[in-house]
Amino acid sequence: MGRIFGTDGVRGLANQTLDCSLAYRIGQAGAYVLNSLKNSQQGRTKILIGKDTRISGDMLEAALVAGMCSVGVDVVEVGVIPTPAIAYLVRHYNMDAGVMISASHNPMEYNGIKFFDANGYKLPDVVEDEIEHIMESASSHIKLPIGDKIGTKKYYKNAARDYIDFLKNTIDVDFEGLKVAIDCANGAAYCVSPILFKELGAEVFVINNEPNGVNINADCGSIHPKPLQQFVLDTGADIGLAFDGDADRLIAVDELGRIVDGDGIMAICGLDLKDRGELKQNTIVATIMSNLGLDIALNKRKCNFVKTRVGDRYVLEKMLEGNYNFGGEQSGHIIFLDHNTTGDGNLTAVQLVSIMKKRQESLSNLANVMERLPQVLVNVEVDEDMKHVWVDDLVIQSAIREVRLQLKDEGRILVRASGTEPLIRIMIEGREYEEIHAHAKRLAALFDSRLNSKDMNINKRRLATE
C-alpha cells in the first residue's frame, strides 16, 4: 500500500478510493495507535468525531466508529460541525483525540479523514506512519477485545453551542450597527456562523445555508465568492464572509464588493496585533504563495515575514518552531495560535469584524494597508502518478526558465503539485497582468500537452515497471 496520509489527512473519492473498508481500517488502526500512546491508568481512550455536510459523511462515520469501537475505544459524535471546532473541543472536553470527516473545499463527491491529538494539533508524520504500518499488518498487531471491553458510542448535542461560546469570548466588543453577509457554502458553517454573528449583535444576511448533502462548495463559498460579492452589494452589507465546506478558511468581501483574500486578512489582523503589542516576535508566518504585496506592506511597517512551503500544517510547524502566534495562507487558512491550533474561518471572521468595529473603519479602508501585485493561478489536471513528472521534463523546465528571464526582478513563477488533488498549480506574479496571464496560459497548455499525452503516460508506465 502506498502512503495514504497526505498533507491534510486522508482524501479520496468517497466510496471508491476512500470507501468503508478503508475508513474502518483507518479507524481501527488510528484508535489502536492512539490508545497505545495513552497511559492505561487514565481510563478508556475517548475520541471525538465530527463531519461536514457531504452525503458520504454518515457512511464513512459509521465505518470509522465501528473500527474504533472494535479496539476498545469510546467514541463521542458531535455531528455536523466545522473542522476547527474539533480542534478546540478535543481540549475543551478533555478527549484523547479528535477526527474530522471532510474534504474541506473539494467537490462533494470527495471526502477525507483528519486526526487531531489531545492538544488539538494534527498528528505528526511519525504517528501517521505508525497508523499506516498497523493497517498493513493489522492481524499480527491488534488483539480485539470482547465483552465489556468493546468500545461504545455517545452523541454530544451541545458541541456547536460550546464552540460558539468559545468564539464569542475571543473578543471584547459587540457588532451592533454592522451588517454582515455570510456565505456558508452549504457546509459546516451553516450551523454556527449565522447564530454567532446574530448573537454578537450584527444584522445578518445569509446565503447557501441549506445543505442537502450534494450542494457543499457548489458554486459558492470561499472557492466561488462571486455570489457573495453581489449579495454584499444587494444587501448593503458592511462585510461579506465566505467560508469553505468545513469552515477552516475565510475569504472576505468589502462593502464595495471586492475580495479581501487571506493575504489581505493577514495584513489587517497581523498589523493590528503588532499595533497592540500582541504579535509575538514581531513576525507573521505565511507561505511562498503569498502575494509580493504582503511582503511590501509588512516591510513598510517593519514587521518580520517568514515563509514556508504551501500547506497550513507547515505554517503551524513554523509557528511552533519559532514561537510565533499568527500566520496563514492566501487561501484563507488563518491561524490565531493564542486561541486555536488550526486555521479557523469563524475565529478569523470574528477577529476581522472586531477590528472594523473598534477602529470604526470600513473593510475597504483597512485593506488599503496592502497593495496586491497582479497574480495569475492556473490549475492543470493530470493523473495522480504524473503530478511530479514535470520536474524532470527538459522541455517544461526550459519554458519555466524562459518565463523567469522575461519577468526579471519584477515578478516570479511558482509551480507545484497539489497535495490534495490531481492538479499542478502554476502561479505567476508580476507588474503587468496581461503579460503574466499570457505566460500562464502558454505554460498550462505546455504542461497539459506534455503530461497528459498518450506517449508520456505510456512512457511513465513503462518506466514504473522497469
N, C-alpha and C positions, 0 to 999 in steps of 0.2 A: 504494500500500500504506500502511495506517495504521501507527503505531508498534507494533512487535511486542514490544519490551522493556518490561516493567512495572517495578514496584518491586522485584521479586526475580527478574530474568531473564525468560525467555520461559515462559509457561504456556499450556496448551491441552488440549483433549480429544484424547487420543492417537489417531492415525490419521485424524483429521478436521481440526480446526483446527491441530493440531501433527502433521503427517504426515511421511513420509520425505523427500518433496521439500523441505519447509521445513527439516527438520533438515539435509539435505545442503547447502542454500544457506547456512544459518547456520554450519555447519562450514566451508564453503569461504570465505565472506566473513570470518568471525571469524578463521580461521587466516591469511588474506591480510593483514588489518589488523595482527594481532599480529606477523606476520612482518616487515611493513614498518616496525614500530617498533623492531626489533632491529638491532643493528649486525651486518652480514653477516660481519665478521671473527671473530665469536664462535661461528661454526659454525651448523649447521642448527637451526631452531626446533623445540623439543620441547614437546608439550602433554600433560598428564596428564588421563585421563578416568576418572571413577568413576560409579557409579549406585546407586540403591536397588533394592528387590526387585520393582518393578512388572513385570508381564508384558510391557509395551511397551518396557522398558528396552533389551533386546537389539536390537530393531528400530531404535530411534532411535540407539543407539550405532553400529550398523553404518553408518547413513546419515551420521552425523556424521564418523566416521572416514574414510569414503570422500571426503567433501568436503574434509577437512583434508589427506589424502594427495594429493589432486588438485592442490594448490597447493605441493607440495614440503615439507610439514611432517611431521615424525615424531611418531607418537602412542604414548603409553605407557598401556595399560589396566591398571587395578588391580581391576576387578570391583566387587562389592557392597561398599560402604564408606560411613560417614557423610559428610555434606557437609563438616563442619569438618575431617575428616581430609584432604580435598583441599586445603583452605586451608593446613594445616600441611605436607603432603607436597610441595606445589609448592616450598616453601622448602627442605625437607629434601633433596629430590632435585635441587635447582638447576634446576628446569624454567622454561620461559619463560611458561607459563600453565597453568591448570587448568580443567576443565569438570566439572560435576556434572549428571547426568541424574536429575532428581527433581522431584516436585510437592509435596515436604515433607509437610504434614499433610492435603493434599487427598485425596479418594477415589481408588481405584486406577485408575479409567478416565482420570484426568488424568495428565499428565506435564509436565516442564519442562526447560529447559536454562539453566544458570547458569555464567557465566565468572568466573574469578579471575585476577588478574595475577600476575606473578612474585613479588610480595611477599605473596600470599595475600589481597589485597583484591578485592572485587567491582569490576568495571570501572566507571570513571566514565561519566557520561552522554555525554560528548563522544566517547568511544571506541565506545560502543553506537550512537550516532548515525552514526558513520562506517561501522560494520558494516552498518547498515540502508541507508546510501547505496550501498555497494558491492553489496548484494543487489538493489537496484533497477536498477543499471546494470552488472551483472557482466560482460557481454560486452565492454564498452568499457574495462574496467579490468584484468581479470585475464588474464594470459598464462600458460597452462597449461604446466608443464614436461614434458619427455619423458625417456626413458632412465633413467639412474641418478639423475636429479634428482627423480623422483617420490617422495613420502613413504612411509615404512614404518610398520609397527605391531609393537609388542612388548607383552609382558604381564609385570608385576611381581607375583610371588606373595606377597611378604613385606610388602605395604603395611599390612595390618591389624596385623601384629606390630610394625612400626615405629611406628605410631600408638599402640598400647597402651603401648609402652615410653615414648614421649613423655609420655603422660598420667600414668603412674606416677611419672615424675621431677618432676612439678609439686608433689609433696607430700613431707613427710619423716616420715610416720607410717604404720603399717600398720593394718588394720581387724580384727585379731584380736579375737574376742569379740563382734563385731557380726553381727546377722542382717539381710541386705539382700534385699528382694523387688524384682524387676525385671520391668517390662512392656516388651518390645521392640517392640511394635506390629506384629509380623510384618514389620519393616522392617530398615533397615541396621544397627540396634543389635545385631541377633541375633549377628553375627559378632565383636563387640567387647566389649559390656558384661558378659556373664556371665564371660568369660575375665578381663577387667580386675579385677573385684571378687573373684573367686576368688584370683587371684594376689596381691592385696593382703591376703588373709587372712580375708576375710569368709565367713560361711556364707551361701550364695547360693540363693535360690529364684526360679525364672523362669517366667513365663507369656508366651504369644503370641510364641514364638521359633521357629515353624515356618512360615516364609513359603512360599507356593505361587504367588506372582505376582498373586493376586487378593485376598488377605486383609489386605494392608497397610492399617493405620489402621481396619480394620473392627471397630467397637465395642470398641476397645482403644486403648492408648497414651495420650499426653498429652491428646488431644481427648476421650477417653472413659475417665476414670480410675476409674469405679465398680468395674469388675472388680478393679483393683489394690487399691482400698480394702478390699474384702472379703478379698482374698488376704493382705494385711498382717495382718488380724485372724486369719485361719485359720492362718497360719504363725507368728504371734507375732513378726513381724519388727520390728526397731527403726526401719526406714525403708523406704518404697516409692519406687521411681524409675520414672517413666513417661516414655518417650521418644516422639517422633513418628516418622513414616516415614523421615526421613533423619537423625534423631538430632541436630538442631541446636537442639532445645529440650527442656526438662525441667520436669515438674511433679512435685513430691514429695508423699508421703503420710506423716503422722506415725504413731507407734506406736498411736495411738488411732483410726486410720482416717480422719483429717481431712486435707483437701487443704491443701498449702502451695504456692501458685502463685508465679509469677515475682516478684511484689511482695514476698511473704514471703521468698523466697530472696534477693532483693536486699537486704532489710533485714538478714538474718542475715549474709550474706557481706560486704556493703559495710561494715557497722559493725564486723565482725571485722577487715577491712583497716584501718579507721580506728584501732581499738584497737592494732593492731600497727605503726601509723605508716607503712602502705604504701598508703594511699588518696591518690592524687595530687590536689592542690588541695582536699583535704578535700571532694570532690564526687562525687556519684552522678548518672549521667545515665539518665533514663527517658523514657517518652512520656506524652502527655496522657491515655492510657487508664489510667495507674496509679491505684490507689485512693487516696483522700484520706488514708486511714490511714497510708500510706507517708510522705506529707508531714509528718504529725503526729509520727510516730516519729523521722524524721530531724531535725526541728526541735528535739525534746526533747534529742537528743544533739548538737546544734549541728553538724550535718552539712549541707553545702550540697546543693541538689537542683536540677538543670537538666532542663527538659522539652523534648522535641522532638515533631514530628509522628509518627504511627504508622508503624512500619517499622524493622527492626533496622539497615537501611542508614543511616537518618537518625540513629539513636543513635550509630552508629560515626562518622559525619561530625562530629557534635558533639564526640565524644570526641577525635578527631584535632585538631579546631579548637581545643579548649580545653586540650589536653594532659592529658586525664583518662584514667584507666586502668580504670574499672569502670562498667558500665551494663547496661541490658537492658530487657526488656518484660514486662508482666504475663503474656503468653502463654508465657513460659519461655525466650525467647531471652536468654541472659545472656552478656555479653562480658567476659572477663578479658583485657584487651589486653596485659598483661605476658606472657601465654602463647600466645594465639591471636588471629587477626584477624577472627573472626566468632563468632556465637553457637555454643556448643558444649555439647550436653547432657551428654556424658560428662565433660568437663572440669568443668562446673558440679557434677555429681554427686560427683565426687571431692573437690572443694573443700568442698562442704557436709558430706559424711560425715567429712572430716578435722577439721572444726570440732567436730562431735559427739564424735569420739574424743579430741581434745586437751582439750576442756573437760569431758569426761565428763558431758555433759548430753543429755537426750532432745531429739528434734526438737520435740516439743510445747512444751517449756520454752523452747527457743531462739526458737520462732515467737511467743512471747508479747511479744517486743520490739515487735510491730506489732499494733494492733487494727484490723481491717477494718471500714469502713463498709459497710452493705448496698449492693449494686451489682447491677443487672439489665442483661443484654445480650441484645438480641433482634435476630435477623437477618431481613431481608425480601428474598426472592428477586425480582429484577427482570431484565428483559432488559439486556444489556450497554450498549446505547445509551440506556437510561433511568436509568442509575446517578446522573447528575448533574442530572436534570431538577428534582428536589425543591428545589434551591437557589432556583429562580425561581418555584416554585409558591406563590401567596399563601395558599392555604388551609393548606398544610402549615406555612409559616412562621408563620402566626398561631397554629397549635396549639402549635408549639415555644415561642413567646413566652409563651403561657399557662402552660405547664408550668414555665418558668423563674420566672415570677411566683409560682407556688404553692410552689415549692421555696425561694424567697427565698435567704438566705445559707447555708442548711443542706444544700445539695445542688447538683448540676449535671447538665446534659444534654449529651451529645456525639453528634452524628450525622455519619457519614462513609461514603463509598463504599469498599468493599473494593478494594485494589489488585491482588488476585489472583483474585477470584471475582465472579460476577454477584450481588452482595449489597450491601444497605445495612445498616450496623450502627448500632443505636440503643442507646446506653448511658446509663442514668440512675442517679445515686448520691444517697443521702440518708440521713436518720436512721431512717426507718420503712420497712421492706421492703414491707409491703402497699401503702403509698401509691405508692412508685416502681414497683412491679410493675404496678399498675393503670394508671399513666401510660404505661408502656412498651407494654402490650397495646393501649391505645387508639391510641397513635401508630403502632404497627406495622400495625394494621388500617387506619388512615387512609393510610399510605404504600402499602399493598397496593392499596387501592381506587382511589387516585389514579394510581399509576404502572403498574398492571397492567390498567387498564380498557381496553376496546377503543377508546373515544373518545380517550383520552390517547395511545395508541400510534398511532392514525391521524393525530392532530394532529402528533405528533412526526415521523412520516414525511413529512407534507405540508410542515412547516417545513424539513425537511432538503433538500427538492427545490427550494425557492423561492430 
